[in-house]
Structures are given as C-alpha cells and as structure tokens.
Amino acid sequence: MRNEKQVLAEILQFVKEDCNMETAVLNGSRVNPNAPGDFMQDYDVRVYVKDLSAAYQYKTDRSWIRRFGDLVMLQQNNFEEGSFIFLLQYKDSVRIDLSFQDIRELEKELSEDSLSWVILYKNDNVKVLSEPNDSTYFVKHPGETKWNETLNELWWLQGYIAKELWRHEIPFAKKLYDVYFMDCLRQLLIWYVSIDKDWKINVGKCGKWLGRFLPENLYEEYISFYSGADYEEQWDKLLRVGSFIRKTGQNLAMKLGYQYPLSDDMNVSEYIRKIHLLPKNAESLEG
C-alpha cells in the first residue's frame, strides 16, 4: 500500500506536468492536527488552473485517472460556477478527491478555509499560509432565534413521528426521526460541548467527533437513540429521548441565558404517550 508521501508525490507530479495548473492545495483531515488519522483518510486536493475551460479535457479523456492506481469506482460532479471534482476510490484504499478550480478563486478560498496547505505553487505571488488549523470549523455560538427554532423543531417532530408510528407508516417515520430529528438532537449536543470550550472546537462533519468531547455516559446515551427499523424499538427510543433533551437542554439553556421550552416539553411528552397507547382502529385520542 502507498504511504502519504508517495501519494502526494504522484499528485504533485500530475500538477507539474500541466502548465495550465498553477497551484495545488491539500485540505481536510490530512492537514488537521486535531483530527484522528488512519490509512483510509481522503486526500482532498484542489488544483487551481489558469483556464478552467481548458481543464475540461480531464472530463472527456479520463485516462489520467489510472495513473493513480486501480479504481474501485469514481464519481464526478460539476459545480455551478464551472469548477468540477473527481472522487476517486482506489483498490489499495487510497481515495483522492481532486477538484479543478479557477485560479481567481484561490485567495478567497484560502481565506475561508483554515485547513488549507499549499503543496505546490508555480507563481511566486501566491500567499503561502501559516500552519493549517481548524479555526474556520469551530462551532458557532447560536443566537437566541436559532436556539428557539432548534428546540421547537425537536419537540414538534416528536408529535409528528408518533402519528406516523401509530399509522405504521415506517418509511416516513424513519425519515422524520433519522434525518430531521436526529440532526436537531446532534446540534443540541454540539452546542452542549462547545460552550465549555469557549466555542473553539471542531466536532467534525455531522458531529462525528462528539465522542471525544462528551462524557462517556452521555455519549453512549446519545448513541443509543439511533434506531433500526423495528417498530417497538422506535417507539421505545422516542419515548425515552424526551428526558434526554430535557436534561441536556435545560443545562445548556441556563449557560446560554436562554429559555428552555418546558411547556412544549410537557405537552408533547403527554401527547405522544397517549398516541402510543392508542389501538390501531382508534377514532380519537380517547380510543
């Protein structure tokens, strides 16, 4: 298997061979000093070109892709401003996400992404940044409006999910719970760990590093709310998660100086308990 030095050397050689390519920048977890490393980390590389339209040759003639190894598969995506990216997964576990972008965007994108390491520049006018850091990925302090919207969504969705479970409409119930509800719950916990770190932590994409910051028992409880397709399991988690939101939400609200929606909490908790006890052929909440 190739090591990082070998893979980067192959990428740099590719860039050096094309006079249209001006600069290469490595982004993401491989330049993040705080990210846990492993052999399957992506190589997120942005190549900046003088003429973006000329770089389209790489979309039409893809023979260059084989120079980096034997493919498992690839995905190619285009962006509105004309830039494009190849996501390349190779059989030896190396994955290269290689994007082609206009050189005029370089300065702006470097200023917006602190996890940027200029690995090659052919023009001395390129501003080489200091050591990469994850400061642009720090969690943002929520304004009171954002806080209220998130807590409102957390409690609103529970009643919606309960109705779909009662109807045995599992696909929709799972979409509401797994996607929308769990996103909100994760956001609550991201704020929960960030406030004590003065909002200077990066929890990773989709909160994947939350386990590094939450107390172990709280993290395990959070993870337990992810569920499978079993009907009774989903009900069990829905009925338990409210107390978890209350415990973490009230604590966080006090630290933020915001209000916790206790009346929504109590009303929804009572409402979903009633729905849970309803027979399938019920015509009202009284059964």
N, C-alpha and C positions, 0 to 999 in steps of 0.2 A: 504494500500500500504506500502511496506517495505521502510525504510529510508536507507541512505547510510551506517550508522553504522551496520545495520542488514545485508545488502547485503555483505559488506566486511567481516563480521564475518562468514558468510556462506562460502565465498570463502576461507578464511584462514583455516577454519576447514577442508575443502576438501583437501587443500595442506598439512596440518599437518598429515592427515591420511595415506599418501603415502610416504614411506621412500625414494622413487626414486626422489621425488620432493625436491629440495634444497632451492630454493629462489622464491619469488613471488614479482613482480614489477607492480605497478599501473602507467599507462601512460595516456597521453592525457588531455582532457579539465578538467577532475575532479581534476587534480593536478596543473592546470594552474591558478595562482592567477589573471590573467588578462582576463580570459575567462568568459563570462556571463554564469551563472548557471541556470539550470532548472531541473525538475524532470525526464526528458527523456534523460539526458546525459548518454552516454555509460560508462560502466565500462571496460576500456581497460586494461586487465591483462595479463602479460607474466609470465608463470611458467617455470622455468629452472630446467631441470632434469639431473640426472647423466647418465642415459641410455635412449637415445631418442627412440631406437627401442622398449624398454620395454613399453614406453608410448603409443605405437600404440594400446595397449589394449583398450584405450579410444575411438579409432575409430571403433573398431569391436564390442565392447559392450558399447552401448550408454545409458544404464540405469541410469548412474550417472547424466545425464542431468536433469532428473526430480527432483533431489534434490533441484534445484534452483527455481522450480516453474512450472507452466503450460505453455507450449510453444504455441506461435503463429506459429512460424516456425524457422528453422535453416538453416545455410549454412556452409559447411565445405570445407576448401581449404587447399591444400598442397603446400609447397614451395620446390624449387629445392634442397636446402641443407638438406632436410629431415624433417624440422620443419613443424608444421601444426597448424591450427587455427579453432576454432568453433565460429561462430557468432550466438548468441542465443537471440532471441527476446521472452520475456515472456509476458503473458497476462496482468500483472499488470504494464506494461510499462517499466519494468526493462530490459535492454539489456546488456548482458555480451559478450564481445569479448575476448575469452580465447585462448591464444596461448601456445603451448608446444615447448620449445626450449632447445638446448644443453647448459648445464651449462658452457661449454668452451667459449660460445659467450657472456656471461654476462658482463664481464669487457668492452669489445669492444662496446657493445650496450649501456651500461650506459654512456660511454664517448661520444657517438654520439647523445644521446637524453637527453637534459637537463630537459625535462618534465618526469622525472622518479622518483618514490618514492618507495623505497624498503619497502614493508609492512610486509615481513616475510623472515628471513634468518636463516637457521639451521646450517650454518657454520660460525664461527667467522672470517674467512678470508675474508668474503665479505666486500668490501669497501662501507660503507653507505655514500651516497652523501649528500651534503648540501641541503637546501630547493629547491624544484623544481622551475625552471624558464623557460621561453620560448626563451632563448637566441639562441638556435640552430635553431629556427624557424624564426629568424629575416630575413627580406628581404635582399637579396644580391645586392650590387651595380652592375649595368650592365656594362660590358666592352663595348667599342665602337663597337666591332663586333656584340655583342648581340643586342645592340641598333639598329644598321643599319639593321640587319636581321628582327627584330620585326617590325620596321616601313615599311620596304619593303613588308613584308607579309601583313600588314594592308592595304596597297594601292593595292597590287597585287590582293588580294582576292576580292576586291570590283568590279573590272572589270569582274572577273570570275563569281561572284554571279549575276551581271547584265545580263550576257549572259544566265545563267540558268533561270533567271526570264523571260527573253524575250521568251525563248523556252517553258515556262510554265512547266519546269521540277522541280516542287516544292520540292520533297523529296531531290534531290541533292542540290538544292539551300539552303534548310534549314540546311543540314549537313554542307555546307561550311560556312554559316552565324552563325548558333547557336553554332557550335563546334569550328571551326578553327578561324573564325574572332573574335567572342566574347572572346575567350581565349586571343588573342593578345590585344584586347581592355582592357580587365581586367588587363593584365600585364602592360600596359602603365599607368593605374591608380594606380596600386600597387607601381610602381616607383615614381609616382607623389606625393603620400602621404608620402613615406618613406624618400625621400631626405631631407625634412624639419624636420624629426625626427632623423637625423643622422644615418639612416639605422638601427634603434634599435626598430622596431615594428614588431609585428606578426599580419598579417591581416587574419589569419585563412585559413582553407582549401578552395581553389577556391576563395579566397578573400571575404569570407562570412562576415567578419567584416569591410569591406571597409566603410560602412555607419558610423562607429564610428570615422573615420579619415577625410573623405572628407567633405567639406562644404555641407550643406543640399541641396542647389540648384544644385550643381554639381553632387551630388549622385543621386538625383531624375532624372536629365537629363540622366545620365548613365543608370539607371534602365529602362528608357523609351525606350532604344534601343533594349531591349529584345522584341521579337515579337511572334505573333501567326502564324497561317497558312494562314491568309488572304493575298491574292496576292497584293492588293493595299497597305495594311498596311506594308508589307515587303518592297515594293518599297519606300514608304514614309520614312521609317527608314533608308534605305540605302542612300537615297538622303540627309538626314539630318546629318548623322553621320560624314561625312567628315569635316564639320565645327567644330564639337566637337573634333575630332582628331587634327585638326589644332590648335585650341585654347589651348588644354592641351599639345600637343606635342611640339609646339614652345616654350612654357613657360618652359617645362621640359628640352628641348634641351639646352636652354640658361643656366640653372642652372648646367647641367652636363658638359657643354663645348663641346657639340657635334653638328653636323649639322642636321637640320631638312630637310627632302627631299621635299622641296617646289615644285620643278619641277614635281616630281611624283604626288604630291597632285593636282596641277593644271591640269596636263594632264589626270589623271584618273577621276577627277571630271567632266571635259568636256566630256570625253569618255562615262561615264555611263549616263550622261544626254542625249546624243544622242541616246543611246540604249533604254532608257526609252520612247523616243518619236517615236521609230520605229513601223510601223504597223507589224502585225504578219507575213505577207507574204513578207516582205522586202527581197531584194536580195543584198542590200549593205547598208552602213551607211547613204547613201543619200535617202534611202527608195525605 
